[in-house]
Amino acid sequence: MIDQYGDYWLEVNYLDDNGEPAFNTLKLETGTYSLIEADTYEVLSE
């Protein structure tokens, strides 16, 4: 996701040690990643 400030966020979904669904939301700090060229696409939501 890209927030209203242009910052990038990732959601990481996984199963914890007990087999239960878990997730973490991580904010990518500017300068810690490289952007790659990609095609644009439309995200559909309800």
Backbone atoms as SQL, in Angstrom:
CREATE TABLE atoms (id INTEGER PRIMARY KEY, chain TEXT, resi INTEGER, resn TEXT, atom TEXT, x REAL, y REAL, z REAL);
INSERT INTO atoms VALUES
  (1, 'A', 1, 'MET', 'N', 0.841, -1.166, 0.000),
  (2, 'A', 1, 'MET', 'CA', 0.000, 0.000, 0.000),
  (3, 'A', 1, 'MET', 'C', 0.892, 1.236, 0.000),
  (4, 'A', 2, 'ILE', 'N', 0.404, 2.278, -0.621),
  (5, 'A', 2, 'ILE', 'CA', 1.072, 3.577, -0.571),
  (6, 'A', 2, 'ILE', 'C', 0.134, 4.516, 0.163),
  (7, 'A', 3, 'ASP', 'N', 0.596, 5.113, 1.256),
  (8, 'A', 3, 'ASP', 'CA', -0.285, 5.971, 2.045),
  (9, 'A', 3, 'ASP', 'C', -0.368, 7.382, 1.472),
  (10, 'A', 4, 'GLN', 'N', -1.104, 8.255, 2.155),
  (11, 'A', 4, 'GLN', 'CA', -1.348, 9.608, 1.663),
  (12, 'A', 4, 'GLN', 'C', -0.072, 10.456, 1.611),
  (13, 'A', 5, 'TYR', 'N', 0.999, 10.002, 2.254),
  (14, 'A', 5, 'TYR', 'CA', 2.275, 10.731, 2.245),
  (15, 'A', 5, 'TYR', 'C', 3.251, 10.164, 1.220),
  (16, 'A', 6, 'GLY', 'N', 2.816, 9.133, 0.494),
  (17, 'A', 6, 'GLY', 'CA', 3.675, 8.499, -0.501),
  (18, 'A', 6, 'GLY', 'C', 4.598, 7.448, 0.085),
  (19, 'A', 7, 'ASP', 'N', 4.376, 7.069, 1.359),
  (20, 'A', 7, 'ASP', 'CA', 5.197, 6.046, 1.995),
  (21, 'A', 7, 'ASP', 'C', 4.655, 4.661, 1.659),
  (22, 'A', 8, 'TYR', 'N', 5.563, 3.683, 1.543),
  (23, 'A', 8, 'TYR', 'CA', 5.203, 2.317, 1.181),
  (24, 'A', 8, 'TYR', 'C', 5.050, 1.452, 2.433),
  (25, 'A', 9, 'TRP', 'N', 4.003, 0.605, 2.428),
  (26, 'A', 9, 'TRP', 'CA', 3.710, -0.319, 3.521),
  (27, 'A', 9, 'TRP', 'C', 3.525, -1.718, 2.952),
  (28, 'A', 10, 'LEU', 'N', 3.964, -2.731, 3.699),
  (29, 'A', 10, 'LEU', 'CA', 3.786, -4.134, 3.327),
  (30, 'A', 10, 'LEU', 'C', 3.053, -4.861, 4.441),
  (31, 'A', 11, 'GLU', 'N', 2.178, -5.786, 4.076),
  (32, 'A', 11, 'GLU', 'CA', 1.557, -6.656, 5.070),
  (33, 'A', 11, 'GLU', 'C', 2.108, -8.060, 4.855),
  (34, 'A', 12, 'VAL', 'N', 2.654, -8.646, 5.914),
  (35, 'A', 12, 'VAL', 'CA', 3.226, -9.986, 5.862),
  (36, 'A', 12, 'VAL', 'C', 2.286, -10.930, 6.600),
  (37, 'A', 13, 'ASN', 'N', 1.740, -11.906, 5.889),
  (38, 'A', 13, 'ASN', 'CA', 0.820, -12.895, 6.462),
  (39, 'A', 13, 'ASN', 'C', 1.551, -14.231, 6.589),
  (40, 'A', 14, 'TYR', 'N', 1.332, -14.919, 7.713),
  (41, 'A', 14, 'TYR', 'CA', 1.978, -16.205, 7.927),
  (42, 'A', 14, 'TYR', 'C', 1.223, -16.977, 9.014),
  (43, 'A', 15, 'LEU', 'N', 1.602, -18.227, 9.228),
  (44, 'A', 15, 'LEU', 'CA', 1.067, -19.031, 10.324),
  (45, 'A', 15, 'LEU', 'C', 2.099, -19.024, 11.446),
  (46, 'A', 16, 'ASP', 'N', 1.660, -18.706, 12.673),
  (47, 'A', 16, 'ASP', 'CA', 2.589, -18.658, 13.798),
  (48, 'A', 16, 'ASP', 'C', 2.945, -20.073, 14.265),
  (49, 'A', 17, 'ASP', 'N', 3.720, -20.174, 15.349),
  (50, 'A', 17, 'ASP', 'CA', 4.176, -21.471, 15.861),
  (51, 'A', 17, 'ASP', 'C', 3.031, -22.389, 16.274),
  (52, 'A', 18, 'ASN', 'N', 1.861, -21.820, 16.565),
  (53, 'A', 18, 'ASN', 'CA', 0.689, -22.611, 16.941),
  (54, 'A', 18, 'ASN', 'C', -0.216, -22.920, 15.750),
  (55, 'A', 19, 'GLY', 'N', 0.221, -22.536, 14.530),
  (56, 'A', 19, 'GLY', 'CA', -0.573, -22.777, 13.342),
  (57, 'A', 19, 'GLY', 'C', -1.705, -21.782, 13.149),
  (58, 'A', 20, 'GLU', 'N', -1.696, -20.700, 13.934),
  (59, 'A', 20, 'GLU', 'CA', -2.725, -19.669, 13.836),
  (60, 'A', 20, 'GLU', 'C', -2.296, -18.586, 12.842),
  (61, 'A', 21, 'PRO', 'N', -3.249, -18.034, 12.079),
  (62, 'A', 21, 'PRO', 'CA', -2.910, -16.935, 11.168),
  (63, 'A', 21, 'PRO', 'C', -2.393, -15.718, 11.953),
  (64, 'A', 22, 'ALA', 'N', -1.368, -15.081, 11.415),
  (65, 'A', 22, 'ALA', 'CA', -0.801, -13.883, 12.025),
  (66, 'A', 22, 'ALA', 'C', -0.365, -12.948, 10.900),
  (67, 'A', 23, 'PHE', 'N', -0.225, -11.661, 11.215),
  (68, 'A', 23, 'PHE', 'CA', 0.280, -10.721, 10.214),
  (69, 'A', 23, 'PHE', 'C', 0.996, -9.574, 10.904),
  (70, 'A', 24, 'ASN', 'N', 1.897, -8.969, 10.158),
  (71, 'A', 24, 'ASN', 'CA', 2.597, -7.757, 10.589),
  (72, 'A', 24, 'ASN', 'C', 2.505, -6.748, 9.464),
  (73, 'A', 25, 'THR', 'N', 2.396, -5.483, 9.813),
  (74, 'A', 25, 'THR', 'CA', 2.409, -4.400, 8.836),
  (75, 'A', 25, 'THR', 'C', 3.733, -3.666, 8.991),
  (76, 'A', 26, 'LEU', 'N', 4.478, -3.553, 7.897),
  (77, 'A', 26, 'LEU', 'CA', 5.809, -2.962, 7.922),
  (78, 'A', 26, 'LEU', 'C', 5.856, -1.725, 7.034),
  (79, 'A', 27, 'LYS', 'N', 6.439, -0.639, 7.531),
  (80, 'A', 27, 'LYS', 'CA', 6.635, 0.577, 6.736),
  (81, 'A', 27, 'LYS', 'C', 8.064, 0.566, 6.217),
  (82, 'A', 28, 'LEU', 'N', 8.203, 0.710, 4.893),
  (83, 'A', 28, 'LEU', 'CA', 9.527, 0.768, 4.290),
  (84, 'A', 28, 'LEU', 'C', 10.076, 2.187, 4.415),
  (85, 'A', 29, 'GLU', 'N', 11.250, 2.308, 4.971),
  (86, 'A', 29, 'GLU', 'CA', 11.870, 3.619, 5.142),
  (87, 'A', 29, 'GLU', 'C', 12.534, 4.063, 3.836),
  (88, 'A', 30, 'THR', 'N', 12.356, 5.330, 3.498),
  (89, 'A', 30, 'THR', 'CA', 12.954, 5.896, 2.291),
  (90, 'A', 30, 'THR', 'C', 14.457, 5.654, 2.306),
  (91, 'A', 31, 'GLY', 'N', 14.993, 5.211, 1.175),
  (92, 'A', 31, 'GLY', 'CA', 16.426, 4.965, 1.050),
  (93, 'A', 31, 'GLY', 'C', 16.834, 3.543, 1.399),
  (94, 'A', 32, 'THR', 'N', 15.895, 2.717, 1.874),
  (95, 'A', 32, 'THR', 'CA', 16.240, 1.334, 2.225),
  (96, 'A', 32, 'THR', 'C', 15.801, 0.346, 1.149),
  (97, 'A', 33, 'TYR', 'N', 15.301, 0.842, 0.027),
  (98, 'A', 33, 'TYR', 'CA', 14.839, -0.025, -1.052),
  (99, 'A', 33, 'TYR', 'C', 15.089, 0.670, -2.383),
  (100, 'A', 34, 'SER', 'N', 15.037, -0.107, -3.458),
  (101, 'A', 34, 'SER', 'CA', 15.165, 0.417, -4.814),
  (102, 'A', 34, 'SER', 'C', 13.861, 0.152, -5.548),
  (103, 'A', 35, 'LEU', 'N', 13.330, 1.171, -6.203),
  (104, 'A', 35, 'LEU', 'CA', 12.124, 0.993, -7.015),
  (105, 'A', 35, 'LEU', 'C', 12.508, 0.340, -8.334),
  (106, 'A', 36, 'ILE', 'N', 11.655, -0.568, -8.817),
  (107, 'A', 36, 'ILE', 'CA', 11.870, -1.191, -10.112),
  (108, 'A', 36, 'ILE', 'C', 10.728, -0.785, -11.034),
  (109, 'A', 37, 'GLU', 'N', 11.013, -0.756, -12.307),
  (110, 'A', 37, 'GLU', 'CA', 10.002, -0.370, -13.280),
  (111, 'A', 37, 'GLU', 'C', 8.983, -1.497, -13.418),
  (112, 'A', 38, 'ALA', 'N', 7.708, -1.144, -13.416),
  (113, 'A', 38, 'ALA', 'CA', 6.643, -2.143, -13.532),
  (114, 'A', 38, 'ALA', 'C', 5.446, -1.532, -14.249),
  (115, 'A', 39, 'ASP', 'N', 4.600, -2.395, -14.775),
  (116, 'A', 39, 'ASP', 'CA', 3.365, -1.943, -15.406),
  (117, 'A', 39, 'ASP', 'C', 2.380, -1.502, -14.331),
  (118, 'A', 40, 'THR', 'N', 1.571, -0.506, -14.619),
  (119, 'A', 40, 'THR', 'CA', 0.533, -0.081, -13.681),
  (120, 'A', 40, 'THR', 'C', -0.645, -1.040, -13.752),
  (121, 'A', 41, 'TYR', 'N', -1.420, -1.100, -12.694),
  (122, 'A', 41, 'TYR', 'CA', -2.597, -1.952, -12.660),
  (123, 'A', 41, 'TYR', 'C', -3.625, -1.337, -11.728),
  (124, 'A', 42, 'GLU', 'N', -4.875, -1.762, -11.865),
  (125, 'A', 42, 'GLU', 'CA', -5.962, -1.250, -11.041),
  (126, 'A', 42, 'GLU', 'C', -6.267, -2.243, -9.933),
  (127, 'A', 43, 'VAL', 'N', -6.395, -1.749, -8.714),
  (128, 'A', 43, 'VAL', 'CA', -6.739, -2.585, -7.578),
  (129, 'A', 43, 'VAL', 'C', -8.242, -2.507, -7.367),
  (130, 'A', 44, 'LEU', 'N', -8.892, -3.665, -7.346),
  (131, 'A', 44, 'LEU', 'CA', -10.330, -3.721, -7.142),
  (132, 'A', 44, 'LEU', 'C', -10.610, -4.006, -5.676),
  (133, 'A', 45, 'SER', 'N', -11.535, -3.255, -5.078),
  (134, 'A', 45, 'SER', 'CA', -11.924, -3.512, -3.691),
  (135, 'A', 45, 'SER', 'C', -13.426, -3.351, -3.560),
  (136, 'A', 46, 'GLU', 'N', -13.969, -3.894, -2.494),
  (137, 'A', 46, 'GLU', 'CA', -15.401, -3.827, -2.277),
  (138, 'A', 46, 'GLU', 'C', -15.745, -2.681, -1.361);
